Amino acid sequence: MDVVFLHGLRIDTVIGIFDWERRLKQTLVLDIDMGADLSRAGHSDAIDDTIDYKSITKRIFKLADEHSFLLVEALAESLAQILLTEFSLAWVRIKLNKKGAVRQVRDVGVIIERRLDHAPT
């Protein structure tokens, strides 16, 4: 499995359970690892044969602009499903960091991993 990554991606979105959090955007930091077979792109040297991280970044910003979540877990899950289905990834790992969420802690967040289920339905 080959991996394309986006690390340190900063997004501004409404997230949180407290009233004050629902009234303003907060900055989250994402590290995203995306698994796919990149051998075709390695031979063709064509963007259509790889994971287009610019398109993925635009899609992440769109999600952050159009939706608000109470929990970082819900945002991470929604993002994982979008990446797997819309960008035909085999696997994704998302680290979502809500810096400063707890005064005494530098980094707070979740890490999730999801795979595309190829099992017949």
C-alpha positions as CSV (number, residue, x, y, z in Angstrom):
1,M,0.0,0.0,0.0
2,D,1.4,3.4,-1.0
3,V,0.6,6.5,1.0
4,V,0.0,10.1,0.0
5,F,-0.2,12.5,3.0
6,L,-1.3,15.9,4.0
7,H,0.1,16.9,7.4
8,G,-0.5,20.2,9.2
9,L,-3.6,21.1,7.2
10,R,-5.3,23.9,9.1
11,I,-9.1,24.3,8.7
12,D,-11.5,26.7,10.4
13,T,-14.9,25.3,11.3
14,V,-17.6,25.4,13.9
15,I,-17.1,22.5,16.3
16,G,-17.8,21.9,19.9
17,I,-20.5,21.2,22.4
18,F,-20.5,24.5,24.3
19,D,-22.7,27.5,23.3
20,W,-19.7,29.7,22.8
21,E,-18.1,27.1,20.5
22,R,-21.3,27.2,18.3
23,R,-20.9,30.9,17.7
24,L,-17.4,31.0,16.2
25,K,-15.0,29.1,14.0
26,Q,-12.1,27.3,15.6
27,T,-8.9,26.2,13.9
28,L,-8.2,22.5,13.7
29,V,-5.0,20.8,12.5
30,L,-5.3,17.7,10.4
31,D,-2.7,15.0,9.5
32,I,-4.2,12.8,6.8
33,D,-2.5,9.6,5.4
34,M,-4.3,8.1,2.3
35,G,-3.6,4.7,1.0
36,A,-3.8,3.6,-2.6
37,D,-1.8,1.8,-5.2
38,L,0.3,4.5,-6.8
39,S,2.3,2.3,-9.2
40,R,0.3,3.4,-12.2
41,A,1.1,7.1,-11.5
42,G,4.7,6.2,-11.0
43,H,4.9,4.8,-14.5
44,S,2.5,7.2,-16.3
45,D,3.6,10.5,-14.6
46,A,-0.1,11.6,-14.9
47,I,-2.1,13.3,-12.2
48,D,-5.2,11.3,-13.2
49,D,-3.4,8.2,-12.0
50,T,-2.7,9.4,-8.5
51,I,-4.4,10.9,-5.4
52,D,-4.9,14.6,-6.3
53,Y,-4.1,16.2,-2.9
54,K,-5.1,19.7,-4.1
55,S,-8.7,18.4,-4.9
56,I,-8.8,16.6,-1.6
57,T,-7.8,19.8,0.2
58,K,-10.5,21.8,-1.5
59,R,-13.0,19.1,-0.5
60,I,-11.9,19.3,3.1
61,F,-12.4,23.1,3.1
62,K,-15.8,22.7,1.6
63,L,-16.9,20.2,4.3
64,A,-15.5,22.6,7.0
65,D,-17.4,25.5,5.5
66,E,-20.7,23.8,4.9
67,H,-21.1,21.7,8.1
68,S,-20.6,22.1,11.8
69,F,-20.1,19.2,14.2
70,L,-20.4,18.8,17.9
71,L,-17.7,16.2,18.2
72,V,-14.3,15.9,16.5
73,E,-15.1,12.2,16.2
74,A,-18.1,13.0,14.0
75,L,-16.1,15.4,11.8
76,A,-13.3,12.8,11.4
77,E,-15.8,10.1,10.5
78,S,-17.5,12.2,7.9
79,L,-14.2,13.2,6.4
80,A,-13.0,9.6,6.2
81,Q,-16.2,8.5,4.4
82,I,-15.9,11.3,1.9
83,L,-12.3,10.6,1.2
84,L,-12.8,6.8,0.8
85,T,-15.8,7.2,-1.5
86,E,-15.3,10.3,-3.5
87,F,-11.5,9.8,-4.1
88,S,-11.5,6.0,-4.3
89,L,-9.0,5.5,-1.5
90,A,-8.4,2.0,-0.1
91,W,-7.5,3.3,3.4
92,V,-7.3,6.6,5.3
93,R,-5.9,7.6,8.7
94,I,-7.0,11.0,10.0
95,K,-5.4,12.7,13.0
96,L,-7.6,15.6,14.0
97,N,-6.1,18.0,16.6
98,K,-8.2,20.6,18.4
99,K,-5.3,22.5,19.9
100,G,-6.1,24.3,23.1
101,A,-9.3,22.4,23.9
102,V,-8.0,21.7,27.3
103,R,-6.0,24.5,28.9
104,Q,-3.3,22.2,30.4
105,V,-2.8,20.1,27.3
106,R,-1.0,21.2,24.1
107,D,-2.8,18.7,21.7
108,V,-6.2,17.1,22.0
109,G,-8.0,15.2,19.4
110,V,-8.7,11.8,17.7
111,I,-7.0,9.5,15.3
112,I,-9.2,7.2,13.2
113,E,-8.4,4.7,10.5
114,R,-10.9,3.5,8.0
115,R,-10.8,1.1,5.0
116,L,-13.0,0.9,2.0
117,D,-15.1,-2.2,2.5
118,H,-15.0,-4.2,-0.8
119,A,-17.1,-7.0,0.6
120,P,-20.2,-7.8,-1.5
121,T,-23.5,-6.6,-0.1
